[in-house]
Amino acid sequence: MTQSSKAGTALITGASSGIGAVYADRFAKRGYNVILAARDEARLNALAAKLHAQYGVAAAVLPADLSTEAGIEAVEGRLEADAAISVFVNNAGIAKLGTLAEMSGRDISDIIQLNVNAAARLAGAAARAFTPRKTGRVINVASVLALVSEWFNPVYNASKAFVLSLSQSMQNELGPLGVKVQAVLPGATRTEIWSRAGADISALPPEMVMGVDEMVDAALVGFDRDETVTIPALPDAAEFEAFTQARLKMGPNLSRDHAAARYHTAAAT
């Protein structure tokens, strides 16, 4: 039987390395039991043993390939069945290099499957699990590229814009029910995602690249402050607030019964 923890249990996807592994370490350090989900079972077992030895928490392994239906269903099932889970870190994702024209159909599908379909499915499972209890925390890991569609890869950027929009809508829907949702928007972060995408992170200016430990620690400050959107690299939070207010200001004019005057054609003479 899994030992109980007053803090609860954190389930983390993409937990075998990078951002997910650091989140697992930090929640274990805070006294949470952890459930580590990813494809690489050997890495998961090594991390689970390390966290148990270092922090004395229960560390379970959930091997799951979220590019498959079976993998998604395994994590969905655990989220919905395990009432001890109080935090869900929706972190698993992939990136690909190249323009849209250079990407294969398979590459496009792979990004959408993991970054959009799996992320949304698991967010939904967390919502179904947490809402009846009127408590729970969801951390959706997006990217600053959700805000800068002119950079990097169009499909990856769009997938992370989806995660941001999903998170904001979730918070609007679930917040009144006691469930808190945070979207984390890292900039370039020193993790394996770069090499897996075929990129050389050393080609970026060093001042653009944050260490993964610093990124997660900053994100957890935002978590503790109940932020809905956390951008670890952004010095002035007022800039994002102004961006949000400008977006919301358009709201009353986005759906009207007539086209705006600027789209009216000149009257025939």
N, C-alpha and C positions, 0 to 999 in steps of 0.2 A: 504494500500500500504506500502511495506517495505521501511523504510527510507534509503536514499543513504549514502554511506560513501566514502570519497576520497580515503581511503586505499583499498576499495573493500570489497569483502566477502570471507571468508574462510569456505569451507565445510570440515568437519572432520568426518571420520567414526570411529566407536568404541569410540564415544565421551562421553559415559555415565560414564566412570570411567578411572582411570589409566592414561596412556600416552595421550589418546585422550582428556580426560577432561582437562588435564594441557595445551595441545596445544590450546584447545578452550579458556581457560582463558588467555593465553599469547597473542593470536591474538586479542581477545576482548580488552585486555589492550592496544594493539598497535592501536586501533581504527577501527579494522575490524568488520563489521557485521559478524555473524557466523551462519552457518547451522549445527546443531548437528544431526548426524545420528547414530543410534544404535537400538537394539531391545527393550531396557527397556524405555518405553515412560515416565513412572513416573519419573525416574531419569533424563531423558533428560529435562522434563518440569521444574524440580527443578533447574537444572544447568542453563537453559535458563533464568529463572526468576532472578537467582543470578547474572549472567553476565550482564543482562540488567540493573539491579538496581545498580550494582557496577561501570559499565563503560559507561552506557548510550547508548550502541550500540543495534541494532536490533539482536535478538537471536531467530532463528526459529528452529523448531523441525521437524525432518524427521524420523519417526519410520520406520525401515527397518531391516529385518532379512536377512543378506547377505549369509546365508546358503541356501536361497531359490532363485529361478529364479525371483519371484516377487520383492523380496528385492533388488536384483542387478539391476533390471530394473528401480525401483523407483529412485535409486541414479544415475544411468546412465542418466535417463531422466532429473533429476534436473541439473546435470552437463552440459548437452547439451542445456538445455532450458534457463538457467539463466545466462545472459551475465554479471551480476554483479560479478560472482564468479571469483576471481583472484588467489586464492590459493586452492589447493586440498591436504588434508592430508589423505593419503591412509594408515590408521593405523589399521583397524580391523584385528584381527587374534586370533588363538587359539593354544594351545599346549597340548600335551598328554605325559604321562610318559610311560616308558617301552621300551623293545627291539622290533625290528620289529616282531619277532616271537610271542611276547606277545600281540601285538596290534591286535585288531579285524579289520576285513575289514571295518566296519563302522567307526572306529576311523581314519583309514587311509584316507578314503573318506572325512571325516569331515575336516581334516587338509587341504587336497588338495582343497576342495571346497572353503574354506574361504581364506586360505593363498595364494593360487595360482590362482584358477579360478576367484574368486571375485576380487582379487587384480589386475589381468591382465585386466579383463573386465572394471573395473573402471578407470584404468590408460589409457586404450584406449579411454574411453569416455572423459576423461580430455584432451587427445591429440586432439581429434576431435573438442572439444570446444575451446581450446586455440590457436591452429595453425592458423585458419583464422584471429584471432585478432593479431597474432604475439607477444603475451605476455601471461604471466601466469606462475605459479609456482606449481610444483608437489613435494610433500614430500612422499616418499615411506618408511614406517618403516619396516626394515628388522631385522637383528640380527647379532651379532658377530659370531654366530654359522654358518653363511653362509661361514665363513672362517675356521672353526674348525669342520670338519665333524666327528672327532673322539669323540666328546663330546655329551652328552644328548641323543636326539632321532633322528634316521636317517631320518624319514619322515619330521619332523619339520625342521631339519637342511637343508634338500634338498629344502623345501618350501621357506626358507629364502634365500638360495643361488639363487633360481629362482628370488626372488624379487630384489636381488642385481644385477644380470645379466640383468634383465628387466630394471632397473633404468639406468645402464650404457649404454645400447643400446638406451634407450629413449633419454638420454642426447646427444648421438652422432647424433641421428636422428633429434631431436627437437631443440637442442641448436642453430643451424644456422637459425632456423625459429623464434627465439625470446622467446622460452619457456625453462625455466630452471628446471632441475630435480635434486633432492637431494635424495640419499639413506641414511637413518640413521641406524646405526648398534649399538644398545644398547647392553651392557653386561647384566648381571643379574640385574634386576631393580625391586624395591619393589612395585609390583602391584598385583592385584587380579588374574592375569593369573596363578600364582603359585598354589593358592588354588583351582582354577577351574580345574587345571590339576592334582590335587591330591598330590601336592608336598608341602613340608615344607621348605620355604625359609630360616628359621632360622637354617636349617641344613648346609647351605653354610657358608664358612668363611666370617665374616662380612666385611673383606677388599675386597671381590668380589662383594658386593651388593651396588648399587647406589640408592639413593632416586630418585623418579620419577621427582620431581621438578628440581633437579640439572641436571638430564639427559636431560630433554626437554630444559632447559635454555642453556645448552652447545650445543645442537643440533641447536638451533636458532642462536647461534654465527656462526656456520658453514653455516647456511642458509643465514645469512647476508653477509658472505664472498663468497657466490656463490660456495661452495664446492659441488662437485658431490657425494662424499662419506664422511660421517662424522662418526667418531668412538669416541664418547665422552670420553671413558676411556683411549684411547691410548695416552701415554705421548709424543711420538716422531712420528710426521707425516711422517718423512722420512722412517720409517719402512714400512708403507703401500705403499709409493711411490716406494720403492725398490721392494716390492712384485709385484706391478703393472708392473714395468719395466721388471722384470724377466719373467712375464707372456707374455708380449708383445714381448720380445726377441725371444720367441719360434715361433711366428706367421709365419715367412717365411717357417718354417720347419714342420708345422702341416699338410699340405696337399701337397703331392708331387707325381710324377708319378711312383715312385718305393719305395719299402720298404727300410727302413734304413738298412745299412750294418749289424747292430747288430742283425737283424732278418734273415739274410741269413743263410741257412743251409750249412754245410760244403760240399764241392764238393765230389762226390762219387769217390772212388779210385779203 
